[in-house]
Amino acid sequence: MSTHAALDYGFARRHGVLLLAGDGGRVALREGADPMALLEARRVLGHAIEVQPLPRAEFDRRLSEIYAGDALQGGALAGDAGNASLDALAEDLPASADLLDDQDDAPVIRLINGLIAEAARQGASDIHIEPFEASLRVRLRVDGVMREVLDLPARLAPLLVSRVKVMARLDIAEKRLPQDGRISISLGQRALDVRVSTLPARGGERVVMRLLDKDQALLGLDELGMRPDVLQATLEALAQPNGIVLVTGPTGSGKTTSLYAGLARLNDGSRNILTVEDPVEYAIAGIGQTQANAKVGLTFAAGLRAILRQDPDVVMVGEIRDAETAQIAVQASLTGHLVLSTVHTNDALGAVTRLRDMGIEPFLLASTLRLVLAQRLVRRLCPDCRAPRDADATSRRLMGPDFDGALHQATGCAACSHTGYQGRVALYEAVRIDEQMRRAIGQQADEATMAAMAFAHAPDLAGAARAAVAEGKTTVEEALRVIRQDEKAHGGV
């Protein structure tokens, strides 16, 4: 047990007394704190102490730094919290008005540990801690859908939030501004990186923790579930010495995973691969990754301009979101670089329109684009409990009047936590920029004309969704959630 840990975190925070790490005889006393608490510090140390007064802000900063090591930073989930149910851990919380009155904040630590462990068990991507005036709601995002797991008294909100901020080495005294931090933990043999974001709100500070599983960070292109024609188009585009490869889709559709899979394919030691990302979600050995930081002027455009002076062969830009970044990406591809990036559009051809709207000349687009992928993630039916169903009017509208195959519905069982779904499957549409498409882009053809060319012999997102339903991978409801935006653009269903 470390020296500073001899004083309970709750006691230190409540009474304003802190045993300074590495200084066996020095004790920090927060400005305005009761000096009587020094007697407890004297009793714990067993020898004379030297008192160092600290302003409130400095005290809170030191408190965060010192106790972060005793939370989850760099360690494993403590005790049996990873095996206990969340309801049982919540029941262990004392009923006092302030948990810090109990001299021991272990119940809060166990609850947070258990929450992270349960999220990892369920395969959740995010943990949401949401305070309201009358309650504290905790939800997990599993397979892209929010699911409530705890409903706690509102008085616990500041305690949970403060503890998470300590773990992430954030400023626990700053409650007016958003903050971002990270927690590195291990769960058994699994290494997890937890990205923490706090946001001031009316009911208190909201916290979102994104779980990044380092063991599953890098998937190969052949593990993404691409159709053979999409995989072949992607491999051909990545084999080009220059040009632009784009992946489009909304937030949370797996664009970054697809880009990382492409980078892993290219990362054979013969190329200099550099990226500028916001944030850098996974560290990849052999690739130079730069974190964008708009506060200091390191935007995507500035980062891209800088890494082009680092003699790269392949460049990955987290997102093309402004005209300057788009212009630099085009110039980079024209000067012999392969550029990978993402664009937030509903479909693949929308990326062409977006880049034109950003001021990129059509003839430059036509000569630099190699491939545009659009993707979505839909929940996969649980193989243990999926059940056949009859087609209704909605199903026939999606699948077409000539469809006579089997449809399935979600039922729910213990294996899938009674949701009917387990994991997700990716749907792709790919637009190859061949000679015909190049002429259409150069002539500023509209999206409908380009779509007729691109999807004459290959399915678009709607077709990919229909195929997933027909194969029993997902439900009609999930497919409609994906293609509803695309019905007008690609001819509808």
C-alpha positions as CSV (number, residue, x, y, z in Angstrom):
1,M,0.0,0.0,0.0
2,S,1.5,3.4,-1.0
3,T,2.0,6.1,1.6
4,H,-0.6,8.4,0.1
5,A,-3.1,5.6,0.0
6,A,-2.9,5.3,3.8
7,L,-5.5,8.1,3.8
8,D,-8.8,7.2,2.2
9,Y,-9.6,9.1,-0.9
10,G,-13.0,10.2,0.4
11,F,-11.4,11.4,3.7
12,A,-8.7,13.3,1.8
13,R,-11.2,15.0,-0.5
14,R,-13.7,15.8,2.3
15,H,-11.3,17.1,4.9
16,G,-8.7,18.7,2.6
17,V,-5.7,16.7,3.9
18,L,-3.3,14.9,1.5
19,L,-0.2,12.9,2.1
20,L,2.1,14.0,-0.7
21,A,3.5,11.2,-2.8
22,G,7.2,10.6,-2.3
23,D,7.3,12.9,0.8
24,G,6.8,10.8,3.9
25,G,6.6,13.8,6.3
26,R,4.9,16.4,4.1
27,V,1.1,16.8,4.3
28,A,-0.9,19.2,2.1
29,L,-3.7,21.2,3.8
30,R,-6.3,22.6,1.5
31,E,-7.1,26.3,1.9
32,G,-10.0,26.7,4.3
33,A,-9.8,23.1,5.6
34,D,-10.1,22.3,9.3
35,P,-6.6,21.8,10.7
36,M,-7.9,19.2,13.1
37,A,-7.8,16.7,10.3
38,L,-4.0,16.9,10.5
39,L,-4.2,14.8,13.6
40,E,-5.5,11.8,11.6
41,A,-2.6,12.2,9.2
42,R,-0.2,12.4,12.1
43,R,-1.7,9.2,13.5
44,V,-1.4,7.3,10.2
45,L,2.2,8.3,9.6
46,G,3.4,7.7,13.2
47,H,5.9,10.6,13.1
48,A,6.1,14.3,12.9
49,I,4.7,16.0,9.8
50,E,5.4,19.1,7.8
51,V,2.3,21.0,6.7
52,Q,2.2,22.6,3.3
53,P,-0.9,24.9,2.7
54,L,-2.3,24.7,-0.9
55,P,-4.9,26.7,-2.7
56,R,-8.1,24.9,-3.5
57,A,-7.3,24.5,-7.3
58,E,-3.8,23.2,-6.7
59,F,-5.0,20.8,-3.9
60,D,-7.6,19.3,-6.2
61,R,-5.1,18.9,-9.0
62,R,-2.7,17.1,-6.7
63,L,-5.5,15.0,-5.4
64,S,-6.4,13.8,-8.9
65,E,-2.8,13.1,-9.8
66,I,-2.0,11.1,-6.6
67,Y,-5.1,9.0,-6.4
68,A,-5.5,8.2,-10.1
69,G,-2.9,5.5,-9.6
70,D,-5.1,3.8,-7.0
71,A,-8.1,3.8,-9.2
72,L,-7.9,1.9,-12.5
73,Q,-4.9,3.7,-14.1
74,G,-2.7,1.0,-15.5
75,G,-4.2,-1.7,-13.4
76,A,-6.8,-4.4,-13.3
77,L,-10.4,-4.1,-12.1
78,A,-10.2,-4.5,-8.4
79,G,-11.7,-7.1,-6.2
80,D,-14.7,-9.1,-7.1
81,A,-16.5,-6.1,-8.8
82,G,-16.0,-7.7,-12.2
83,N,-18.0,-10.7,-11.2
84,A,-20.8,-9.1,-9.1
85,S,-24.0,-7.9,-10.6
86,L,-24.6,-4.2,-11.1
87,D,-27.8,-4.4,-9.0
88,A,-25.9,-6.0,-6.1
89,L,-23.1,-3.4,-6.3
90,A,-25.7,-0.6,-6.4
91,E,-27.4,-2.0,-3.3
92,D,-24.0,-1.9,-1.4
93,L,-24.0,1.9,-1.7
94,P,-24.7,3.4,1.8
95,A,-27.9,5.4,2.2
96,S,-26.2,8.3,3.8
97,A,-26.6,11.8,2.3
98,D,-22.9,11.9,1.5
99,L,-20.9,8.7,0.9
100,L,-17.7,10.5,2.0
101,D,-19.1,10.6,5.5
102,D,-18.4,6.9,5.6
103,Q,-14.6,7.4,5.6
104,D,-14.6,4.8,2.7
105,D,-15.5,5.3,-0.9
106,A,-14.9,1.6,-1.8
107,P,-18.6,1.1,-2.7
108,V,-18.3,3.8,-5.4
109,I,-15.0,2.3,-6.7
110,R,-16.6,-1.2,-6.8
111,L,-19.6,0.1,-8.7
112,I,-17.5,1.8,-11.3
113,N,-15.3,-1.2,-11.7
114,G,-18.4,-3.4,-12.0
115,L,-19.9,-1.0,-14.6
116,I,-16.8,-1.2,-16.8
117,A,-16.6,-5.0,-16.4
118,E,-20.3,-5.4,-17.3
119,A,-19.9,-3.1,-20.3
120,A,-16.9,-5.2,-21.5
121,R,-18.9,-8.4,-21.0
122,Q,-21.8,-7.1,-23.0
123,G,-19.6,-5.8,-25.8
124,A,-20.7,-2.2,-25.2
125,S,-19.0,0.6,-27.0
126,D,-19.9,3.4,-24.6
127,I,-21.0,3.9,-21.0
128,H,-23.2,6.9,-20.4
129,I,-23.6,8.4,-16.9
130,E,-26.5,10.9,-17.1
131,P,-27.5,13.0,-14.1
132,F,-31.0,14.5,-13.9
133,E,-32.7,16.4,-11.1
134,A,-34.5,13.4,-9.7
135,S,-32.3,10.5,-10.7
136,L,-29.0,9.3,-12.1
137,R,-29.3,7.1,-15.2
138,V,-26.6,4.8,-16.4
139,R,-26.9,3.4,-19.9
140,L,-24.7,1.2,-22.2
141,R,-24.6,1.4,-26.0
142,V,-24.6,-2.2,-27.1
143,D,-24.5,-3.0,-30.9
144,G,-25.3,0.7,-31.5
145,V,-28.5,0.8,-29.4
146,M,-28.8,2.4,-25.9
147,R,-29.8,0.1,-23.1
148,E,-30.5,1.3,-19.5
149,V,-28.7,-0.7,-16.8
150,L,-29.0,1.4,-13.6
151,D,-31.3,4.0,-12.1
152,L,-29.7,5.5,-9.0
153,P,-30.5,8.4,-6.7
154,A,-29.4,11.8,-8.0
155,R,-27.2,12.4,-4.9
156,L,-24.7,9.8,-6.2
157,A,-24.0,11.7,-9.4
158,P,-21.2,14.0,-8.1
159,L,-19.5,11.0,-6.4
160,L,-19.4,8.8,-9.4
161,V,-18.4,11.6,-11.7
162,S,-15.6,12.7,-9.4
163,R,-14.2,9.2,-9.1
164,V,-14.2,8.8,-12.9
165,K,-12.4,12.1,-13.2
166,V,-9.8,11.0,-10.7
167,M,-9.2,7.8,-12.7
168,A,-8.9,9.7,-15.9
169,R,-6.6,12.3,-14.4
170,L,-9.0,15.2,-15.0
171,D,-9.5,18.3,-12.9
172,I,-12.1,17.4,-10.4
173,A,-12.5,21.1,-9.4
174,E,-13.5,22.2,-12.9
175,K,-17.2,21.6,-13.4
176,R,-17.9,24.4,-15.9
177,L,-16.0,23.2,-18.9
178,P,-15.9,19.9,-20.8
179,Q,-12.9,17.7,-20.2
180,D,-11.3,14.7,-22.0
181,G,-9.1,12.0,-20.6
182,R,-8.2,8.3,-20.8
183,I,-8.1,5.3,-18.4
184,S,-5.9,2.3,-19.3
185,I,-7.1,-0.9,-17.6
186,S,-7.0,-4.7,-17.9
187,L,-9.9,-7.1,-17.5
188,G,-8.3,-10.5,-17.1
189,Q,-6.2,-10.9,-20.2
190,R,-8.0,-8.1,-22.1
191,A,-6.4,-4.7,-22.4
192,L,-9.0,-1.9,-22.5
193,D,-8.5,1.7,-23.2
194,V,-11.3,3.9,-21.9
195,R,-11.8,7.3,-23.4
196,V,-13.5,9.7,-20.9
197,S,-15.5,12.8,-21.9
198,T,-17.3,15.1,-19.4
199,L,-19.9,17.7,-20.3
200,P,-21.6,20.2,-18.0
201,A,-25.4,19.9,-18.2
202,R,-28.4,21.2,-16.3
203,G,-28.6,18.2,-13.9
204,G,-24.8,17.9,-13.4
205,E,-21.9,16.7,-15.3
206,R,-22.6,14.0,-17.9
207,V,-19.9,11.4,-18.5
208,V,-19.4,9.2,-21.5
209,M,-16.8,6.5,-21.4
210,R,-15.9,4.9,-24.7
211,L,-14.4,1.4,-24.4
212,L,-11.7,0.6,-26.9
213,D,-10.6,-3.1,-26.9
214,K,-7.0,-3.2,-27.8
215,D,-7.2,-6.9,-28.6
216,Q,-9.7,-6.3,-31.3
217,A,-8.4,-3.1,-32.6
218,L,-7.1,-4.3,-35.9
219,L,-9.2,-6.5,-38.1
220,G,-8.1,-7.6,-41.5
221,L,-10.0,-6.5,-44.6
222,D,-11.1,-10.1,-45.1
223,E,-12.6,-10.1,-41.5
224,L,-14.9,-7.1,-42.1
225,G,-17.6,-9.1,-43.8
226,M,-17.2,-7.4,-47.2
227,R,-18.8,-9.0,-50.3
228,P,-16.2,-10.5,-52.7
229,D,-16.7,-7.7,-55.2
230,V,-16.3,-5.0,-52.6
231,L,-13.2,-6.6,-51.1
232,Q,-11.7,-6.9,-54.6
233,A,-12.4,-3.3,-55.4
234,T,-10.9,-2.2,-52.1
235,L,-7.7,-4.3,-52.6
236,E,-7.3,-2.9,-56.1
237,A,-7.7,0.7,-54.9
238,L,-5.1,0.1,-52.1
239,A,-2.7,-1.3,-54.6
240,Q,-2.6,2.0,-56.5
241,P,0.5,4.1,-55.9
242,N,-1.5,7.3,-55.6
243,G,-5.1,8.6,-55.5
244,I,-7.8,9.0,-52.9
245,V,-9.8,6.3,-51.2
246,L,-12.8,7.5,-49.2
247,V,-15.1,5.8,-46.6
248,T,-18.4,7.4,-45.9
249,G,-21.2,6.9,-43.4
250,P,-22.6,8.4,-40.2
251,T,-20.8,8.4,-36.8
252,G,-20.5,4.9,-35.4
253,S,-20.8,3.1,-38.7
254,G,-17.3,1.5,-38.5
255,K,-15.4,3.9,-40.9
256,T,-12.3,4.0,-38.7
257,T,-12.2,0.2,-38.4
258,S,-12.3,-0.1,-42.2
259,L,-9.5,2.5,-42.6
260,Y,-7.4,0.8,-40.0
261,A,-7.9,-2.5,-41.8
262,G,-6.7,-0.9,-45.0
263,L,-3.6,0.6,-43.3
264,A,-2.8,-2.8,-41.7
265,R,-2.9,-4.3,-45.2
266,L,-0.4,-1.7,-46.5
267,N,1.8,-1.8,-43.3
268,D,4.4,-4.2,-44.6
269,G,7.5,-2.2,-43.8
270,S,8.1,-1.0,-47.4
271,R,6.1,2.2,-47.1
272,N,6.2,5.3,-44.9
273,I,2.6,5.5,-43.5
274,L,1.5,8.6,-41.6
275,T,-1.9,9.6,-40.1
276,V,-3.5,12.6,-38.6
277,E,-6.5,11.6,-36.5
278,D,-8.9,13.1,-33.9
279,P,-8.5,11.2,-31.7
280,V,-6.0,8.5,-32.2
281,E,-8.1,5.6,-31.1
282,Y,-5.6,2.7,-31.5
283,A,-1.9,2.7,-31.6
284,I,-0.6,0.7,-34.6
285,A,3.1,-0.4,-34.6
286,G,5.0,0.7,-37.7
287,I,2.7,3.7,-38.5
288,G,3.3,7.3,-37.5
289,Q,0.1,8.6,-35.9
290,T,-0.5,12.3,-35.1
291,Q,-3.2,13.6,-32.8
292,A,-5.1,16.6,-34.2
293,N,-5.4,19.5,-31.7
294,A,-7.4,22.5,-32.8
295,K,-6.5,24.4,-29.6
296,V,-2.9,24.8,-30.7
297,G,-3.7,25.1,-34.4
298,L,-3.0,21.5,-35.3
299,T,-6.1,21.0,-37.5
300,F,-6.5,18.2,-40.0
301,A,-5.4,20.6,-42.7
302,A,-2.3,21.8,-40.8
303,G,-1.4,18.2,-39.8
304,L,-1.8,17.0,-43.4
305,R,0.3,19.8,-44.7
306,A,3.0,19.0,-42.1
307,I,3.1,15.2,-42.7
308,L,3.5,15.7,-46.4
309,R,6.9,17.1,-45.6
310,Q,7.8,13.8,-43.8
311,D,8.3,11.9,-47.1
312,P,5.1,9.7,-46.8
313,D,3.9,7.0,-49.2
314,V,0.5,6.6,-47.6
315,V,-1.4,9.3,-45.7
316,M,-4.6,8.8,-43.7
317,V,-6.6,11.8,-42.6
318,G,-9.3,11.2,-40.0
319,E,-11.9,13.3,-41.8
320,I,-12.2,15.7,-44.7
321,R,-14.5,18.3,-43.2
322,D,-13.4,21.6,-44.8
323,A,-12.3,22.9,-48.1
324,E,-8.7,23.4,-47.1
325,T,-8.3,19.8,-46.1
326,A,-9.9,18.6,-49.3
327,Q,-7.6,20.8,-51.4
328,I,-4.5,19.5,-49.7
329,A,-5.7,15.9,-50.0
330,V,-6.2,16.3,-53.7
331,Q,-2.8,17.9,-54.1
332,A,-1.2,15.1,-52.1
333,S,-2.7,12.5,-54.4
334,L,-1.6,14.4,-57.5
335,T,2.0,14.4,-56.2
336,G,2.2,10.7,-55.8
337,H,0.6,9.9,-52.4
338,L,-2.1,7.4,-51.6
339,V,-4.6,9.3,-49.4
340,L,-7.2,7.5,-47.2
341,S,-9.9,9.5,-45.4
342,T,-13.6,9.6,-44.4
343,V,-16.4,12.0,-45.3
344,H,-19.8,12.3,-43.5
345,T,-22.3,11.6,-46.2
346,N,-25.3,9.3,-46.4
347,D,-24.0,7.3,-49.4
348,A,-20.9,6.8,-51.5
349,L,-21.9,9.2,-54.4
350,G,-22.8,11.9,-51.8
351,A,-19.0,12.2,-51.2
352,V,-18.5,13.2,-54.8
353,T,-21.1,15.9,-54.4
354,R,-19.7,17.0,-51.1
355,L,-16.2,17.5,-52.4
356,R,-17.5,19.4,-55.4
357,D,-19.4,21.7,-53.0
358,M,-16.1,22.2,-51.1
359,G,-14.7,23.8,-54.3
360,I,-12.7,20.8,-55.7
361,E,-12.7,21.1,-59.5
362,P,-14.6,18.2,-61.2
363,F,-11.6,17.3,-63.4
364,L,-9.4,17.0,-60.3
365,L,-11.9,14.8,-58.6
366,A,-12.2,12.6,-61.6
367,S,-8.4,12.1,-61.9
368,T,-7.7,11.6,-58.1
369,L,-10.6,9.5,-56.8
370,R,-10.0,5.7,-56.9
371,L,-12.8,4.2,-54.7
372,V,-15.6,5.4,-52.5
373,L,-17.1,3.0,-49.9
374,A,-20.3,3.6,-48.0
375,Q,-21.0,1.5,-45.0
376,R,-23.5,0.9,-42.2
377,L,-23.7,-1.5,-39.2
378,V,-26.8,-3.5,-38.5
379,R,-27.4,-5.8,-35.6
380,R,-26.9,-9.5,-36.3
381,L,-29.7,-11.9,-35.3
382,C,-28.9,-14.2,-32.4
383,P,-28.3,-17.7,-34.0
384,D,-29.7,-19.4,-30.9
385,C,-33.1,-17.8,-30.8
386,R,-33.9,-16.3,-34.2
387,A,-37.4,-17.5,-35.4
388,P,-39.0,-17.6,-38.8
389,R,-41.8,-15.2,-39.6
390,D,-44.3,-14.5,-42.4
391,A,-43.8,-11.6,-44.7
392,D,-46.1,-8.6,-44.1
393,A,-46.7,-5.5,-46.2
394,T,-43.6,-3.8,-44.8
395,S,-41.4,-6.8,-45.6
396,R,-42.8,-7.1,-49.1
397,R,-42.1,-3.5,-49.7
398,L,-38.5,-4.0,-48.6
399,M,-37.8,-7.3,-50.3
400,G,-39.9,-6.9,-53.4
401,P,-43.0,-8.7,-54.6
402,D,-41.1,-11.6,-56.1
403,F,-39.3,-12.5,-52.8
404,D,-40.4,-16.0,-51.6
405,G,-37.5,-16.8,-49.2
406,A,-37.6,-17.1,-45.4
407,L,-37.7,-14.1,-43.1
408,H,-36.6,-14.1,-39.4
409,Q,-37.4,-12.1,-36.3
410,A,-35.6,-11.4,-33.0
411,T,-36.9,-13.5,-30.1
412,G,-34.5,-13.2,-27.2
413,C,-32.7,-15.7,-25.0
414,A,-30.0,-15.8,-22.3
415,A,-27.2,-15.9,-24.9
416,C,-28.1,-12.5,-26.3
417,S,-29.3,-10.9,-23.0
418,H,-32.9,-11.3,-24.3
419,T,-32.4,-8.7,-27.1
420,G,-32.6,-11.1,-30.0
421,Y,-29.3,-9.8,-31.4
422,Q,-25.6,-10.6,-31.0
423,G,-23.0,-8.4,-32.5
424,R,-23.3,-6.5,-35.8
425,V,-22.7,-7.1,-39.5
426,A,-21.4,-4.5,-41.9
427,L,-23.2,-3.5,-45.1
428,Y,-21.2,-1.9,-47.9
429,E,-21.7,-0.2,-51.2
430,A,-18.6,0.4,-53.4
431,V,-18.2,2.9,-56.2
432,R,-15.2,2.2,-58.4
433,I,-14.0,5.2,-60.2
434,D,-13.5,3.6,-63.6
435,E,-13.3,5.4,-67.0
436,Q,-17.0,5.7,-67.4
437,M,-17.5,7.1,-63.8
438,R,-14.5,9.4,-64.4
439,R,-16.1,11.0,-67.4
440,A,-19.4,11.4,-65.5
441,I,-17.7,13.1,-62.6
442,G,-15.7,15.4,-65.0
443,Q,-19.0,16.4,-66.7
444,Q,-20.6,17.1,-63.3
445,A,-23.3,14.5,-63.7
446,D,-26.0,14.4,-61.0
447,E,-26.1,11.6,-58.4
448,A,-29.0,9.7,-60.1
449,T,-27.0,9.4,-63.3
450,M,-23.8,8.3,-61.5
451,A,-25.9,5.8,-59.4
452,A,-27.3,4.2,-62.5
453,M,-23.7,3.6,-63.7
454,A,-22.3,2.5,-60.3
455,F,-25.0,0.1,-59.3
456,A,-26.0,-1.4,-62.7
457,H,-24.2,-4.6,-61.8
458,A,-23.5,-4.3,-58.0
459,P,-25.9,-3.7,-55.1
460,D,-26.1,-0.4,-53.3
461,L,-26.7,-0.1,-49.5
462,A,-30.4,-1.0,-50.0
463,G,-29.5,-4.1,-52.0
464,A,-26.9,-5.1,-49.4
465,A,-29.5,-4.7,-46.7
466,R,-32.0,-6.9,-48.6
467,A,-29.3,-9.5,-49.0
468,A,-28.6,-9.6,-45.3
469,V,-32.3,-10.0,-44.5
470,A,-32.6,-12.8,-47.1
471,E,-29.6,-14.6,-45.7
472,G,-31.1,-14.5,-42.2
473,K,-28.4,-12.3,-40.8
474,T,-30.7,-9.5,-39.6
475,T,-34.3,-8.4,-39.5
476,V,-36.5,-6.3,-41.8
477,E,-36.7,-3.6,-39.0
478,E,-32.9,-3.3,-38.9
479,A,-32.6,-3.1,-42.6
480,L,-35.2,-0.4,-42.8
481,R,-33.3,1.6,-40.2
482,V,-30.3,1.6,-42.6
483,I,-31.9,2.1,-46.0
484,R,-34.6,4.6,-45.1
485,Q,-32.3,7.5,-45.9
486,D,-31.2,6.0,-49.2
487,E,-34.6,5.1,-50.7
488,K,-35.0,8.3,-52.8
489,A,-31.3,8.5,-53.7
490,H,-31.0,5.0,-55.2
491,G,-34.4,4.4,-56.6
492,G,-36.1,3.1,-53.4
493,V,-37.7,-0.3,-52.6
